[in-house]
């Protein structure tokens, strides 16, 4: 190394072919540099600016949430869960994150939610934090409800955009897509379902099961369902082994009783419980229950399938802390984070009964039957069909007298 040209260091013997040297000179001329040295210094300066702490976008400071309540197995935290995921929880210590974040709805809810067009940017700090705390074989399960375009009957794609972002930008793998079917869901949105009759009842939420690895810890033997009547009869009569018209080959092993049937990726769970300890507690304390609770059986399914006793389960959007209550009942460690203190005050009611197993809802014998889409009246061809449900086209949101349009 030697000092030349006002203190610059000279690098010796950069070996280039004649063609490489010609290309570099062309680049120098193209970008307004008098010579190759000026081009290289420009590249170095630009690279230094990109990596400079002054130029780097600083993450906003987020305080660590405060501990609100705890049991032998778990803790509730009050505050911003970005702090919970960045600082409170240690790196790669969590076996399962199961959560239902605020949905990207058009209408603002009391529990706080971002509109669908801003949802991805809002979720990014949480995605970073979740990836940080998950163990390499851990899982992330997100219940993410639907949204509709403002003033229009098409649905938003934000749920699928979130899934794509988590996989492409944060390195998650989609282990499997699940769907929560709520048999008791009210017909909605009312304008498109009840008034204009253009859509059917929206009763299914996507539930994305993701992991940092293609091989997360899991076993479907933990969530087997009771065999149906037909299956039990087959056990008695025996299977007719051999090829089927579909191309599948049924072997003798299909006739073996494995203790239960492998469940599908459709989870049927109504959300109609009104007399559990949580809601009784809220009534007694004159508190409003959380308006968007998911049912007990949803986190229970994934906690059973993806964790062992003593594993750590986290819900950063805890609401009424039903995830913590389920984890506690199953002997798992848990952490729940929630921004609104009143919801945590109500969540204490989940832990007052002393016997958390009594909180789990009952399931009707035989489970829930998925309705077959056969018309109640066979001769319905006389009912008119049009694009607007027999009414005038809706006005474009925010503009008087202008019809709504879909932008492509």
RODREN-744939 format. One record per residue: x, y, z of N, C-alpha, C in turn; residue number from 1; residue in one letter. Coordinates in steps of 0.05 Angstrom, whole numbers. Example, Ala and Ser with C-alpha at 12.3 -4.5 7.8 and 13.67 -1.06 7.14 Angstrom:
2
     n_u     n_v     n_w    ca_u    ca_v    ca_w     c_u     c_v     c_w    n  res
     264    -114     156     246     -90     156     264     -66     156    1    A
     257     -45     142     273     -21     143     258       1     157    2    S
//
This chain:
408
     n_u     n_v     n_w    ca_u    ca_v    ca_w     c_u     c_v     c_w    n  res
      17     -24       0       0       0       0      18      25       0    1    X
      12      45     -15      26      70     -15       8      93     -18    2    X
      15     117      -6      -2     140      -7       3     156     -32    3    X
     -19     162     -47     -17     179     -71     -41     196     -72    4    X
     -40     217     -90     -64     233     -96     -78     243     -70    5    X
     -63     259     -55     -76     272     -32     -83     252     -10    6    X
     -68     231      -6     -72     214      17     -88     189      11    7    X
     -96     184     -14    -110     160     -20     -91     136     -21    8    X
    -101     113     -13     -85      89     -15     -85      78     -43    9    X
     -62      68     -51     -60      55     -78     -61      25     -74   10    X
     -80      12     -89     -82     -17     -89     -67     -27    -113   11    X
     -49     -46    -109     -31     -56    -130     -43     -81    -143   12    X
     -37     -83    -169     -41    -108    -184     -69    -119    -184   13    X
     -88    -104    -194    -115    -114    -199    -114    -126    -227   14    X
    -116    -152    -229    -113    -165    -255    -140    -167    -269   15    X
    -142    -154    -293    -166    -155    -309    -159    -162    -338   16    X
    -178    -175    -351    -174    -180    -380    -178    -155    -395   17    X
    -170    -154    -420    -174    -130    -437    -204    -125    -440   18    X
    -220    -146    -443    -249    -142    -446    -261    -130    -420   19    X
    -253    -141    -397    -263    -130    -371    -255    -101    -368   20    X
    -231     -94    -375    -222     -66    -373    -238     -48    -391   21    X
    -244     -58    -415    -260     -42    -434    -288     -37    -423   22    X
    -300     -57    -411    -327     -54    -399    -327     -34    -376   23    X
    -307     -35    -359    -305     -17    -336    -302      12    -346   24    X
    -286      16    -366    -283      43    -377    -309      53    -389   25    X
    -324      36    -402    -350      43    -412    -369      52    -390   26    X
    -368      37    -368    -386      43    -345    -378      70    -333   27    X
    -351      75    -331    -342     100    -320    -352     123    -336   28    X
    -350     120    -363    -359     142    -381    -390     145    -379   29    X
    -404     122    -377    -433     123    -377    -443     138    -352   30    X
    -430     135    -330    -439     147    -305    -424     173    -298   31    X
    -411     184    -318    -399     211    -315    -373     212    -299   32    X
    -358     190    -298    -333     190    -284    -310     193    -304   33    X
    -290     209    -297    -268     214    -315    -250     191    -319   34    X
    -249     173    -300    -231     150    -302    -242     127    -285   35    X
    -229     104    -286    -238      81    -271    -236      85    -241   36    X
    -214      99    -232    -211     104    -203    -235     119    -192   37    X
    -244     140    -207    -267     156    -198    -292     138    -197   38    X
    -295     120    -216    -318     102    -216    -318      85    -191   39    X
    -295      73    -185    -292      55    -161    -297      71    -135   40    X
    -286      96    -134    -291     112    -109    -320     118    -106   41    X
    -334     123    -129    -363     128    -128    -378     105    -118   42    X
    -371      81    -127    -384      57    -117    -379      54     -87   43    X
    -355      58     -78    -349      55     -50    -364      75     -33   44    X
    -366     100     -43    -380     120     -28    -410     114     -25   45    X
    -422     104     -48    -450      97     -47    -455      73     -29   46    X
    -437      54     -29    -440      31     -12    -438      39      17   47    X
    -419      58      23    -415      67      50    -440      82      60   48    X
    -453      98      42    -477     112      50    -500      93      56   49    X
    -502      71      40    -524      52      44    -521      38      71   50    X
    -496      33      80    -491      19     105    -488      38     128   51    X
    -488      64     123    -483      83     145    -505      82     165   52    X
    -499      83     191    -520      85     212    -538     109     208   53    X
    -527     131     197    -543     155     193    -564     151     172   54    X
    -558     134     152    -576     130     131    -595     107     136   55    X
    -587      88     154    -603      65     160    -629      74     174   56    X
    -651      62     166    -676      68     178    -677      57     206   57    X
    -681      75     225    -681      66     253    -709      55     260   58    X
    -709      33     275    -734      23     285    -744      41     308   59    X
    -769      47     308    -780      64     330    -776      50     357   60    X
    -769      65     376    -765      54     403    -792      45     414   61    X
    -793      20     424    -817       9     435    -811      -1     463   62    X
    -826       8     483    -821       0     510    -829     -29     514   63    X
    -814     -43     531    -822     -70     538    -848     -69     554   64    X
    -866     -87     549    -892     -86     563    -887     -94     593   65    X
    -906     -85     609    -904     -91     638    -919    -116     645   66    X
    -908    -131     664    -921    -155     673    -947    -148     687   67    X
    -968    -161     679    -995    -155     690   -1004    -175     710   68    X
   -1000    -201     704   -1009    -222     722    -994    -247     714   69    X
    -992    -266     733    -979    -291     727    -989    -314     743   70    X
    -984    -338     732    -990    -363     746    -964    -379     747   71    X
    -966    -404     756    -942    -421     757    -932    -427     729   72    X
    -950    -426     709    -941    -433     682    -939    -409     663   73    X
    -953    -388     668    -953    -366     648    -955    -339     659   74    X
    -953    -319     641    -954    -291     648    -969    -275     627   75    X
    -984    -255     637    -996    -235     620    -979    -210     621   76    X
    -977    -197     597    -962    -171     595    -980    -150     583   77    X
    -979    -126     595    -995    -104     585    -976     -85     570   78    X
    -982     -80     545    -965     -61     529    -963     -70     501   79    X
    -946     -56     486    -942     -62     458    -926     -88     454   80    X
    -938    -107     440    -925    -133     437    -900    -132     419   81    X
    -896    -110     405    -870    -108     391    -847    -109     411   82    X
    -851     -96     434    -831     -97     455    -829    -124     468   83    X
    -852    -138     470    -852    -166     480    -835    -184     463   84    X
    -837    -181     436    -823    -198     418    -794    -190     414   85    X
    -788    -164     418    -761    -154     413    -743    -157     437   86    X
    -755    -153     461    -737    -151     485    -745    -170     507   87    X
    -771    -172     514    -779    -188     537    -773    -218     533   88    X
    -780    -228     510    -775    -257     504    -747    -261     492   89    X
    -734    -281     501    -707    -287     490    -709    -300     463   90    X
    -687    -297     448    -686    -308     421    -688    -338     420   91    X
    -704    -348     402    -707    -377     397    -715    -393     422   92    X
    -735    -383     436    -744    -396     461    -773    -405     460   93    X
    -787    -398     438    -816    -402     436    -821    -426     418   94    X
    -838    -444     427    -845    -468     411    -869    -463     393   95    X
    -887    -445     401    -911    -440     385    -921    -412     390   96    X
    -926    -397     368    -941    -372     370    -968    -378     357   97    X
    -989    -377     372   -1016    -380     361   -1032    -356     368   98    X
   -1043    -342     348   -1054    -316     352   -1075    -309     331   99    X
   -1091    -289     338   -1110    -278     320   -1107    -248     320  100    X
   -1090    -237     303   -1086    -208     304   -1110    -193     295  101    X
   -1112    -167     301   -1135    -151     290   -1136    -154     260  102    X
   -1159    -158     250   -1162    -163     221   -1161    -136     206  103    X
   -1156    -138     180   -1154    -114     163   -1182    -106     153  104    X
   -1199     -97     171   -1226     -91     165   -1230     -63     155  105    X
   -1252     -59     141   -1259     -32     131   -1268     -14     155  106    X
   -1285     -25     172   -1295     -10     195   -1276     -13     218  107    X
   -1272       9     233   -1254       9     256   -1268      -5     279  108    X
   -1254     -22     293   -1265     -37     315   -1254     -26     342  109    X
   -1268     -33     364   -1260     -23     390   -1233     -33     398  110    X
   -1226     -57     389   -1200     -69     398   -1177     -59     381  111    X
   -1182     -42     361   -1161     -31     344   -1154     -49     321  112    X
   -1154     -38     297   -1147     -54     274   -1138     -35     251  113    X
   -1120     -45     235   -1110     -30     212   -1127     -37     187  114    X
   -1131     -17     169   -1145     -24     144   -1128     -42     127  115    X
   -1141     -57     110   -1127     -78      95   -1105     -67      78  116    X
   -1108     -42      67   -1087     -32      49   -1062     -23      64  117    X
   -1063     -21      90   -1040     -14     106   -1030     -38     123  118    X
   -1043     -61     120   -1039     -83     139   -1011     -94     138  119    X
   -1000     -98     114    -973    -111     112    -952     -94     126  120    X
    -952     -68     122    -931     -51     135    -935     -52     165  121    X
    -960     -51     174    -965     -52     202    -955     -78     215  122    X
    -958    -100     200    -951    -126     212    -921    -133     212  123    X
    -906    -119     195    -878    -126     192    -862    -127     218  124    X
    -864    -107     236    -849    -109     261    -856    -134     277  125    X
    -881    -142     276    -890    -166     291    -878    -191     277  126    X
    -877    -191     250    -865    -214     236    -836    -217     243  127    X
    -821    -195     244    -793    -196     252    -790    -207     280  128    X
    -807    -197     299    -805    -206     326    -812    -236     330  129    X
    -833    -244     316    -841    -273     317    -819    -291     306  130    X
    -807    -283     284    -785    -299     273    -762    -300     292  131    X
    -757    -278     307    -735    -277     326    -739    -296     349  132    X
    -763    -298     360    -767    -314     384    -773    -343     379  133    X
    -782    -350     355    -788    -378     350    -764    -396     349  134    X
    -766    -420     361    -746    -440     358    -744    -449     329  135    X
    -722    -460     320    -719    -468     292    -741    -488     283  136    X
    -751    -505     302    -772    -524     295    -799    -515     306  137    X
    -801    -490     313    -827    -479     323    -846    -473     301  138    X
    -870    -464     310    -892    -459     291    -905    -432     297  139    X
    -916    -420     276    -932    -396     278    -959    -402     266  140    X
    -981    -399     282   -1008    -404     272   -1023    -378     274  141    X
   -1034    -368     252   -1048    -343     250   -1076    -347     240  142    X
   -1096    -340     257   -1124    -339     248   -1128    -310     237  143    X
   -1134    -309     212   -1136    -283     199   -1162    -281     183  144    X
   -1181    -264     193   -1207    -262     182   -1209    -247     157  145    X
   -1232    -248     143   -1236    -236     117   -1241    -206     119  146    X
   -1237    -193      96   -1245    -164      93   -1255    -161      65  147    X
   -1271    -140      61   -1284    -134      36   -1275    -107      26  148    X
   -1275    -103       0   -1268     -77     -11   -1288     -57      -3  149    X
   -1280     -32       4   -1299     -12      14   -1321      -7      -6  150    X
   -1346     -12       3   -1369      -5     -13   -1374     -24     -37  151    X
   -1359     -46     -38   -1361     -64     -61   -1363     -93     -52  152    X
   -1375    -111     -68   -1377    -139     -59   -1353    -156     -63  153    X
   -1332    -149     -78   -1308    -166     -79   -1293    -166     -52  154    X
   -1278    -187     -47   -1263    -189     -22   -1235    -179     -26  155    X
   -1223    -170      -4   -1195    -162      -3   -1178    -187      -4  156    X
   -1154    -183     -14   -1134    -205     -15   -1113    -203       7  157    X
   -1118    -186      27   -1097    -180      46   -1088    -205      61  158    X
   -1106    -224      66   -1098    -249      81   -1077    -264      65  159    X
   -1081    -265      39   -1062    -280      22   -1037    -264      17  160    X
   -1039    -238      16   -1015    -221      14    -998    -223      39  161    X
   -1011    -225      63    -996    -229      88    -981    -255      87  162    X
    -995    -276      78    -982    -303      76    -958    -302      58  163    X
    -961    -289      35    -939    -287      15    -916    -272      27  164    X
    -922    -250      41    -901    -233      53    -885    -250      73  165    X
    -899    -264      91    -886    -279     112    -867    -301     100  166    X
    -876    -312      77    -859    -333      65    -836    -322      49  167    X
    -842    -301      33    -822    -291      14    -802    -271      27  168    X
    -812    -255      47    -794    -235      59    -782    -244      86  169    X
    -796    -262     100    -786    -270     126    -778    -299     129  170    X
    -779    -313     107    -768    -340     106    -785    -361     119  171    X
    -811    -356     123    -828    -377     134    -836    -396     112  172    X
    -843    -421     120    -854    -441     103    -883    -445     110  173    X
    -901    -448      91    -929    -454      96    -931    -484     101  174    X
    -932    -492     126    -935    -520     133    -961    -532     123  175    X
    -983    -516     128   -1009    -525     117   -1029    -502     121  176    X
   -1047    -500     103   -1069    -480     106   -1092    -494     119  177    X
   -1103    -482     141   -1126    -492     155   -1149    -471     151  178    X
   -1173    -480     157   -1196    -462     155   -1215    -467     178  179    X
   -1220    -446     193   -1239    -447     215   -1267    -441     205  180    X
   -1284    -461     207   -1312    -458     199   -1329    -453     224  181    X
   -1342    -430     226   -1359    -424     248   -1388    -430     240  182    X
   -1400    -452     249   -1427    -459     241   -1448    -439     250  183    X
   -1441    -423     270   -1460    -403     280   -1456    -375     270  184    X
   -1438    -371     251   -1432    -345     240   -1457    -332     229  185    X
   -1461    -306     236   -1483    -291     225   -1479    -285     196  186    X
   -1501    -283     180   -1497    -275     152   -1486    -247     149  187    X
   -1464    -245     136   -1450    -219     132   -1431    -221     109  188    X
   -1425    -198      96   -1435    -171     102   -1465    -168      94  189    X
   -1480    -154     110   -1509    -153     107   -1517    -143      79  190    X
   -1503    -122      69   -1511    -110      44   -1509    -130      21  191    X
   -1488    -147      20   -1484    -165      -2   -1498    -192       2  192    X
   -1502    -199      28   -1513    -226      34   -1543    -225      38  193    X
   -1552    -206      55   -1580    -205      63   -1597    -187      45  194    X
   -1586    -164      38   -1602    -144      23   -1602    -150      -7  195    X
   -1579    -150     -19   -1577    -154     -48   -1576    -183     -56  196    X
   -1570    -201     -37   -1568    -230     -42   -1548    -237     -64  197    X
   -1525    -223     -64   -1505    -228     -84   -1483    -248     -75  198    X
   -1481    -252     -49   -1461    -269     -38   -1474    -288     -17  199    X
   -1459    -309      -9   -1469    -327      12   -1456    -319      38  200    X
   -1465    -332      59   -1454    -326      86   -1424    -332      87  201    X
   -1409    -313      97   -1380    -316      98   -1373    -328     125  202    X
   -1369    -355     127   -1368    -369     152   -1341    -382     157  203    X
   -1321    -376     140   -1295    -390     142   -1272    -370     145  204    X
   -1254    -374     164   -1230    -358     166   -1206    -375     158  205    X
   -1188    -364     142   -1162    -378     138   -1146    -379     163  206    X
   -1133    -401     168   -1114    -403     191   -1088    -414     179  207    X
   -1068    -396     178   -1042    -404     166   -1024    -417     187  208    X
   -1015    -441     182    -995    -454     199    -968    -452     184  209    X
    -950    -437     196    -924    -431     184    -902    -440     203  210    X
    -878    -442     192    -854    -449     208    -829    -439     195  211    X
    -808    -433     211    -782    -426     199    -769    -449     184  212    X
    -779    -473     187    -767    -497     175    -788    -512     160  213    X
    -780    -527     139    -800    -545     126    -808    -568     145  214    X
    -794    -572     167    -798    -595     185    -804    -586     213  215    X
    -826    -572     218    -833    -564     246    -841    -589     263  216    X
    -837    -586     288    -846    -608     307    -876    -610     306  217    X
    -886    -634     301    -915    -638     298    -922    -668     299  218    X
    -947    -674     307    -957    -701     305    -988    -700     304  219    X
    -999    -710     282   -1028    -711     280   -1041    -732     298  220    X
   -1024    -750     310   -1035    -770     328   -1045    -756     354  221    X
   -1037    -731     358   -1046    -716     382   -1075    -706     378  222    X
   -1085    -705     354   -1111    -692     349   -1130    -711     333  223    X
   -1127    -737     337   -1145    -755     324   -1174    -751     333  224    X
   -1193    -755     315   -1221    -751     321   -1234    -779     323  225    X
   -1257    -780     337   -1270    -806     340   -1279    -817     313  226    X
   -1277    -843     310   -1286    -856     285   -1316    -853     282  227    X
   -1325    -850     257   -1353    -849     252   -1366    -876     252  228    X
   -1392    -877     250   -1407    -902     250   -1399    -920     227  229    X
   -1396    -909     204   -1388    -925     180   -1361    -938     183  230    X
   -1342    -922     194   -1315    -933     198   -1315    -956     218  231    X
   -1331    -953     239   -1332    -974     260   -1344   -1000     247  232    X
   -1363    -996     229   -1375   -1020     216   -1354   -1033     198  233    X
   -1337   -1017     185   -1316   -1028     168   -1296   -1044     185  234    X
   -1290   -1035     209   -1272   -1050     226   -1284   -1078     232  235    X
   -1310   -1079     235   -1323   -1105     241   -1323   -1123     216  236    X
   -1330   -1112     193   -1333   -1128     169   -1306   -1133     155  237    X
   -1287   -1115     159   -1262   -1117     146   -1262   -1102     120  238    X
   -1238   -1092     112   -1235   -1076      87   -1233   -1094      63  239    X
   -1244   -1085      41   -1240   -1098      15   -1214   -1086       3  240    X
   -1192   -1098       9   -1166   -1088       0   -1163   -1090     -30  241    X
   -1147   -1071     -41   -1142   -1072     -70   -1144   -1045     -82  242    X
   -1141   -1043    -109   -1141   -1017    -123   -1170   -1006    -124  243    X
   -1172    -980    -125   -1197    -966    -128   -1198    -952    -155  244    X
   -1222    -945    -165   -1224    -931    -190   -1207    -905    -191  245    X
   -1203    -892    -168   -1188    -867    -167   -1158    -872    -172  246    X
   -1149    -897    -170   -1121    -903    -173   -1108    -909    -147  247    X
   -1121    -903    -124   -1110    -909     -98   -1112    -939     -93  248    X
   -1093    -949     -78   -1092    -977     -70   -1097    -979     -40  249    X
   -1118    -993     -32   -1125    -996      -4   -1112   -1022       5  250    X
   -1095   -1020      25   -1082   -1044      36   -1097   -1055      61  251    X
   -1089   -1078      70   -1101   -1090      94   -1097   -1072     118  252    X
   -1076   -1056     118   -1070   -1039     142   -1092   -1018     146  253    X
   -1107   -1012     125   -1129    -992     128   -1150   -1002     148  254    X
   -1151   -1027     153   -1171   -1038     171   -1161   -1038     200  255    X
   -1138   -1026     205   -1128   -1026     233   -1139   -1002     248  256    X
   -1147   -1007     273   -1157    -986     290   -1134    -971     302  257    X
   -1130    -946     294   -1108    -929     305   -1116    -911     327  258    X
   -1139    -915     338   -1148    -899     360   -1164    -875     353  259    X
   -1167    -870     327   -1182    -847     318   -1176    -840     289  260    X
   -1192    -823     277   -1188    -815     249   -1171    -790     247  261    X
   -1155    -788     226   -1139    -764     221   -1158    -742     213  262    X
   -1157    -719     227   -1176    -698     221   -1169    -683     195  263    X
   -1188    -670     183   -1182    -653     159   -1171    -626     168  264    X
   -1165    -609     149   -1155    -582     155   -1178    -562     157  265    X
   -1202    -572     162   -1225    -555     167   -1233    -559     196  266    X
   -1231    -538     212   -1238    -539     240   -1265    -527     245  267    X
   -1284    -543     253   -1312    -534     258   -1314    -526     287  268    X
   -1320    -501     292   -1321    -491     320   -1339    -467     321  269    X
   -1363    -469     332   -1380    -445     336   -1368    -428     358  270    X
   -1376    -403     358   -1366    -384     378   -1390    -372     393  271    X
   -1406    -390     405   -1431    -381     417   -1432    -384     447  272    X
   -1410    -392     460   -1410    -396     489   -1416    -369     503  273    X
   -1436    -369     521   -1444    -345     535   -1444    -347     565  274    X
   -1439    -372     575   -1440    -376     604   -1414    -387     616  275    X
   -1392    -382     602   -1367    -392     612   -1357    -373     635  276    X
   -1337    -382     650   -1328    -365     672   -1319    -337     664  277    X
   -1307    -335     640   -1298    -309     630   -1321    -289     628  278    X
   -1342    -298     614   -1364    -279     610   -1380    -274     636  279    X
   -1382    -294     653   -1394    -289     679   -1378    -269     695  280    X
   -1352    -271     694   -1335    -253     708   -1338    -224     697  281    X
   -1339    -222     671   -1343    -195     659   -1370    -183     667  282    X
   -1391    -199     668   -1417    -189     676   -1416    -180     705  283    X
   -1404    -197     722   -1403    -190     751   -1387    -165     756  284    X
   -1366    -160     740   -1349    -137     743   -1358    -113     726  285    X
   -1381    -116     713   -1391     -95     695   -1370     -87     675  286    X
   -1358    -106     662   -1338    -102     641   -1348    -113     615  287    X
   -1340    -100     593   -1347    -109     566   -1328    -132     558  288    X
   -1339    -155     550   -1321    -177     541   -1307    -168     515  289    X
   -1285    -181     509   -1272    -176     484   -1290    -184     461  290    X
   -1294    -167     441   -1314    -172     420   -1306    -192     398  291    X
   -1281    -200     398   -1272    -217     376   -1255    -240     386  292    X
   -1267    -256     403   -1252    -279     415   -1254    -303     396  293    X
   -1231    -317     393   -1235    -342     378   -1241    -365     398  294    X
   -1253    -387     388   -1263    -408     406   -1240    -424     418  295    X
   -1246    -436     441   -1227    -452     456   -1214    -473     439  296    X
   -1230    -487     423   -1220    -510     408   -1200    -503     386  297    X
   -1199    -477     378   -1180    -470     357   -1151    -470     367  298    X
   -1144    -455     389   -1117    -458     399   -1111    -486     411  299    X
   -1132    -499     422   -1127    -525     433   -1117    -545     412  300    X
   -1129    -544     388   -1121    -562     367   -1091    -560     361  301    X
   -1082    -535     358   -1054    -531     350   -1035    -535     373  302    X
   -1043    -527     397   -1026    -532     421   -1021    -562     425  303    X
   -1042    -578     422   -1039    -606     425   -1022    -618     403  304    X
   -1026    -609     378   -1012    -622     355    -982    -613     353  305    X
    -976    -589     363    -950    -577     357    -931    -573     381  306    X
    -941    -580     405    -924    -575     429    -926    -598     448  307    X
    -906    -600     466    -906    -619     488    -912    -604     514  308    X
    -918    -619     535    -921    -607     561    -895    -593     569  309    X
    -897    -569     579    -874    -554     587    -863    -536     565  310    X
    -873    -539     540    -865    -521     519    -877    -493     523  311    X
    -865    -473     509    -874    -446     513    -892    -438     489  312    X
    -916    -428     495    -936    -419     476    -940    -389     480  313    X
    -940    -373     458    -942    -344     460    -965    -334     443  314    X
    -980    -315     453   -1000    -301     437    -995    -271     440  315    X
    -984    -258     420    -978    -229     422   -1002    -211     418  316    X
   -1025    -222     409   -1050    -207     407   -1071    -221     424  317    X
   -1066    -222     450   -1080    -241     467   -1110    -235     472  318    X
   -1118    -209     471   -1145    -203     476   -1154    -213     504  319    X
   -1172    -232     505   -1181    -243     531   -1164    -266     541  320    X
   -1141    -270     528   -1121    -290     537   -1132    -319     537  321    X
   -1149    -325     517   -1159    -352     515   -1136    -372     508  322    X
   -1116    -363     493   -1093    -380     486   -1078    -387     512  323    X
   -1075    -368     530   -1061    -374     555   -1077    -393     572  324    X
   -1104    -390     573   -1121    -408     589   -1119    -437     578  325    X
   -1120    -440     551   -1118    -466     539   -1091    -479     545  326    X
   -1070    -463     542   -1042    -473     547   -1040    -481     576  327    X
   -1050    -466     594   -1049    -472     623   -1063    -499     628  328    X
   -1087    -503     616   -1102    -527     621   -1087    -552     610  329    X
   -1070    -548     590   -1055    -570     578   -1027    -573     588  330    X
   -1020    -558     609    -994    -561     621    -971    -549     605  331    X
    -977    -529     588    -956    -514     573    -950    -488     587  332    X
    -926    -479     584    -919    -452     593    -931    -432     572  333    X
    -937    -408     581    -950    -389     562    -943    -360     569  334    X
    -945    -343     549    -942    -315     551    -962    -302     533  335    X
    -978    -283     545    -998    -268     529    -991    -238     531  336    X
    -991    -225     509    -988    -196     508   -1012    -182     497  337    X
   -1020    -160     510   -1044    -146     501   -1041    -116     506  338    X
   -1049    -100     487   -1046     -71     488   -1067     -57     506  339    X
   -1091     -68     507   -1113     -56     521   -1116     -69     549  340    X
   -1112     -53     570   -1112     -64     597   -1139     -75     605  341    X
   -1161     -63     596   -1188     -73     604   -1192    -102     595  342    X
   -1180    -109     572   -1183    -137     563   -1168    -156     581  343    X
   -1146    -148     591   -1131    -164     610   -1145    -167     637  344    X
   -1158    -145     646   -1174    -147     670   -1196    -167     667  345    X
   -1209    -167     644   -1229    -188     639   -1218    -216     637  346    X
   -1194    -218     626   -1181    -244     623   -1176    -258     649  347    X
   -1174    -243     671   -1169    -255     697   -1192    -275     703  348    X
   -1216    -269     692   -1238    -287     697   -1234    -315     687  349    X
   -1217    -318     667   -1211    -345     656   -1196    -362     676  350    X
   -1183    -350     695   -1166    -365     714   -1178    -366     742  351    X
   -1202    -356     746   -1214    -355     772   -1227    -381     781  352    X
   -1236    -397     761   -1251    -421     769   -1234    -442     782  353    X
   -1207    -442     777   -1189    -461     788   -1187    -487     772  354    X
   -1209    -494     758   -1209    -518     741   -1213    -509     712  355    X
   -1191    -504     698   -1194    -493     671   -1206    -513     651  356    X
   -1205    -539     657   -1217    -558     639   -1247    -555     637  357    X
   -1260    -542     658   -1289    -538     657   -1297    -516     638  358    X
   -1277    -501     628   -1283    -478     610   -1286    -488     582  359    X
   -1274    -511     575   -1275    -520     547   -1304    -526     539  360    X
   -1312    -516     515   -1340    -520     506   -1345    -549     499  361    X
   -1370    -557     502   -1378    -584     494   -1383    -585     464  362    X
   -1378    -608     452   -1382    -612     423   -1404    -632     420  363    X
   -1424    -627     402   -1445    -647     398   -1435    -674     389  364    X
   -1449    -695     398   -1440    -722     390   -1441    -724     359  365    X
   -1418    -734     349   -1416    -736     320   -1405    -712     306  366    X
   -1400    -690     322   -1389    -666     311   -1410    -649     296  367    X
   -1400    -633     277   -1418    -616     261   -1419    -626     232  368    X
   -1443    -625     221   -1447    -633     193   -1444    -609     175  369    X
   -1427    -612     155   -1425    -591     135   -1449    -592     117  370    X
   -1464    -570     114   -1488    -571      97   -1482    -576      68  371    X
   -1498    -592      55   -1495    -598      26   -1509    -576      11  372    X
   -1497    -565      -9   -1508    -542     -24   -1529    -551     -44  373    X
   -1551    -561     -34   -1574    -568     -51   -1596    -549     -45  374    X
   -1608    -536     -65   -1629    -517     -60   -1652    -528     -44  375    X
   -1662    -512     -25   -1685    -520      -9   -1709    -524     -26  376    X
   -1712    -508     -48   -1733    -511     -67   -1721    -518     -94  377    X
   -1729    -540    -105   -1716    -549    -130   -1722    -531    -154  378    X
   -1745    -519    -154   -1753    -502    -177   -1750    -473    -170  379    X
   -1725    -462    -173   -1720    -435    -167   -1711    -419    -191  380    X
   -1714    -430    -215   -1704    -416    -238   -1720    -390    -244  381    X
   -1743    -387    -232   -1759    -363    -236   -1748    -339    -222  382    X
   -1729    -342    -204   -1717    -320    -189   -1697    -306    -207  383    X
   -1701    -280    -210   -1684    -264    -228   -1655    -262    -217  384    X
   -1636    -261    -235   -1608    -258    -228   -1597    -233    -243  385    X
   -1584    -215    -228   -1570    -193    -241   -1546    -186    -224  386    X
   -1531    -166    -234   -1505    -160    -221   -1508    -144    -196  387    X
   -1531    -130    -191   -1534    -112    -169   -1556    -121    -149  388    X
   -1566    -146    -152   -1586    -155    -133   -1613    -141    -135  389    X
   -1620    -133    -159   -1646    -121    -163   -1648     -92    -153  390    X
   -1625     -80    -146   -1625     -53    -136   -1607     -36    -153  391    X
   -1607     -10    -147   -1589       9    -161   -1560       3    -154  392    X
   -1542       7    -172   -1513       3    -165   -1505      21    -142  393    X
   -1489      11    -123   -1481      27    -101   -1463      50    -110  394    X
   -1464      72     -95   -1447      95    -101   -1419      90     -92  395    X
   -1400     101    -107   -1372      97    -100   -1367     111     -73  396    X
   -1354      98     -54   -1349     109     -28   -1337     137     -29  397    X
   -1350     156     -15   -1339     183     -13   -1346     201     -36  398    X
   -1361     192     -56   -1368     208     -80   -1398     206     -85  399    X
   -1412     228     -83   -1440     229     -88   -1446     226    -118  400    X
   -1466     209    -123   -1476     207    -150   -1459     191    -169  401    X
   -1438     179    -160   -1420     164    -178   -1422     135    -171  402    X
   -1426     118    -191   -1428      89    -187   -1401      78    -178  403    X
   -1402      57    -162   -1378      44    -153   -1365      29    -176  404    X
   -1339      29    -177   -1325      14    -198   -1302      -1    -185  405    X
   -1295     -23    -197   -1272     -39    -188   -1248     -32    -204  406    X
   -1226     -24    -191   -1202     -17    -206   -1186     -42    -210  407    X
   -1176     -46    -234   -1160     -69    -241   -1131     -62    -241  408    X
//
